[in-house]
């Protein structure tokens, strides 16, 4: 009887340990980015919205909804009314299609045989575009004008002189 109780206790504790380990492995499987969100901006309605990190801009068939690099300021709430858009970003139709094919292969756990250019490659710099929300012209990221747009937020200050920090939407 005593041996049966010991065996039962060991089996029960082992089952609990295995269940705990499986739960944690599933939790960490995505590299901590499962469910991660980024800011997108609807240029028609002039509103920020949260979107999955793997959504490739523009969101939809036209250039209305694009990714936004959004900053807040240290010590202030991460509330859309307290945030400022540093710049907007989108990809050319060809580059977007390539990135979407790569993402679909990854999601299906299939090999992807096409080459994905590095972010600093001439192809990526000519097919990734940025602009300020008030600008009408998109600039390829390899251009001096785009580099200036990408860097200018770093000099911004909050109402009390707070340093800017990149904002990410709260995970829900």
KAHU-V152586 format. One record per pair of residues at least 12 apart in sequence whose C-alpha atoms are under 8 Angstrom apart, sorted by sequence separation. I is the first residue (numbers start at 1). J is the second residue. D is the distance in whole Angstrom. If there is no record, write none. Layout:
I|J|D, I|J|D
This chain:
38|50|6, 39|51|6, 71|83|6, 72|84|6, 102|114|8, 128|140|6, 129|141|6, 37|50|6, 38|51|6, 70|83|7, 71|84|5, 127|140|7, 128|141|6, 37|51|5, 38|52|6, 70|84|6, 71|85|6, 126|140|5, 127|141|8, 37|52|4, 38|53|5, 70|85|4, 71|86|7, 125|140|6, 126|141|7, 131|146|7, 36|52|6, 37|53|5, 69|85|6, 70|86|6, 125|141|5, 126|142|6, 130|146|6, 35|52|7, 36|53|6, 68|85|6, 69|86|6, 70|87|7, 99|116|8, 125|142|5, 129|146|8, 132|149|7, 35|53|8, 68|86|7, 69|87|5, 98|116|8, 131|149|7, 68|87|6, 69|88|6, 130|149|8, 44|64|6, 48|68|8, 68|88|4, 69|89|8, 122|142|7, 130|150|8, 43|64|5, 67|88|6, 68|89|6, 42|64|6, 43|65|6, 66|88|6, 67|89|5, 41|64|8, 42|65|4, 43|66|8, 66|89|6, 67|90|6, 41|65|5, 42|66|7, 66|90|6, 40|65|7, 41|66|5, 40|66|5, 41|67|6, 40|67|4, 41|68|6, 63|90|8, 39|67|6, 40|68|5, 38|67|8, 39|68|5, 95|124|8, 38|68|8, 39|69|7, 39|70|7, 48|80|7, 57|89|7, 58|90|5, 95|127|6, 57|90|5, 58|91|7, 95|128|8, 56|90|8, 57|91|6, 56|91|8, 92|127|5, 91|127|6, 92|128|6, 91|128|5, 92|129|8, 90|128|6, 91|129|6, 57|96|7, 89|128|7, 90|129|5, 56|96|7, 89|129|6, 90|130|7, 89|130|5, 88|130|5, 89|131|7, 56|99|7, 87|130|6, 88|131|5, 56|100|7, 87|131|6, 88|132|6, 87|132|5, 88|133|7, 86|132|7, 87|133|6, 41|88|8, 85|132|8, 85|133|7, 54|103|8, 87|149|7, 86|149|8, 87|150|7, 86|150|7, 86|152|8, 86|153|6, 71|153|8, 73|157|7, 74|158|8, 83|167|8, 73|158|6, 72|158|8, 75|162|7, 74|162|6, 73|162|6, 74|163|6, 78|167|7, 43|133|8, 73|163|6, 74|164|6, 73|164|4, 74|165|7, 78|169|8, 72|164|6, 73|165|6, 71|164|6, 72|165|5, 71|165|5, 72|166|6, 71|166|4, 72|167|6, 70|166|6, 71|167|5, 69|166|7, 70|167|5, 69|167|8, 70|168|8, 50|169|6, 39|168|7, 38|168|6, 39|169|6, 37|168|7, 38|169|6, 37|169|6, 37|170|7, 37|171|7, 36|171|7, 35|171|7
